[in-house]
Amino acid sequence: MLPTSVLERARDELLSFDGLGMSIMEISHRSRPFRDVLDKAEAGLRELLRVPDTHRILFLQGGASLQFSMVPMNFLPEGAVADHIVTGAWGTKAVTEARKCGHVNVIWSDEANRFRTVPDPAELRFTPNAAYVHYTSNETIEGVQFGNDLPAFGSPVVCDASSDILSKRIEVEDHALIYAGAQKNIGPSGVCVVIIRQDMLDRIPQEQASSLDYRAIAQAGSMLNTPNTWGIYIISLVCDWLRGVGGVDAIEETNKEKARLLYSAIDSSDGMYTGHAARSSRSRMNVTFHLPDKQLDAQFAAEAEGAGLSGLKGHRSLGGIRASIYNAMPVEGVEALVDFMAEFGRRNA
């Protein structure tokens, strides 16, 4: 979801942005008005995420999936090792792409348990002098999430924060690189935000292809090629909205309450609903659960759709039900789902 107020403002400015008589999608990306939009989007993210001056904020294309390749292409030289912590499908994909570039050491994986949990810090055995360690902060398919207190990684830390960025506190200064597809909490699809520590730019090979070179993109101010002007504009509006509701600290409390409501409905259902993730690793963004059999899963998703509750069918690789409750989902939306779950349970117990 995008916040309703953001969609309404975008609608009102669609034909004439800032009184120019042209849409944001029509003005030159080299013009002063768009430069101001890009600067505003960057400033908003820097403020909301408390990004220190040691880090650059970049706007890229290709989604988070391109970052699976860009990170090792830039930071995994021949003879080096990248550590990966694998907690779900997206972490698995990151490993697959990184191995095309160099040596990867999967230091922890919950694949044998169908990805139900994140590691205890005591379970992690890092490679000495690894080029970096990569983890996925929230797995959307399985519904597992790291908490705010992360292990002491040691090596430069790379995080795929696509599905929970801006939803909770994150210590940016503890990360060498954070990347996030915008389409969960930041804005629309088509933009990827990269937050990179300045000193990491010095590690990039000199002969790197320029469009895949963080250093070149940073030097060009995210305009090495034509950026996604519409997407960056919406990001600037989402930042306005999030500041207006109290910032990341406030939205984190709201997200905790939404997750509490939904997980309480699951846990008190006398077995009608069973969560997939271990309780210690449950996601506040993607609540995954299943009913006693696949037929009831399908019936639940179909009847929920008819009741105006959309997109609840679980991912094809996991099945069951998945409720994505990102920042813009109001508490009332979760309450409506909880009420439907109770009514469905009474009829089908």
Secondary structure, 3 states (H helix, E strand, C coil): CCCHHHHHHHHHCCCCHHHCCCCCCCCCCCCHHHHHHHHHHHHHHHHHHCCCCCEEEEEECCHHHHHHHHHHHHHCCCCCEEEEEECCHHHHHHHHHHCCCCEEEEEEECHHHCCCCCCCHHHCCCCCCCCEEEEECEECCCCEECCCCCCCCCCCEEEECCCCCCCCCCCHHHCCEEEEECCCCCCCCCCEEEEEEHHHHHHCCCCCCHHHCHHHHHHCCCCCCCCCHHHHHHHHHHHHHHHHCCHHHHHHHHHHHHHHHHHHHHHCCCCCCEECCCHHHECCCEEEEECCCHHHHHHHHHHHHHCCCCCCECCCCCCCEEEECCCCCCHHHHHHHHHHHHHHHHHHC
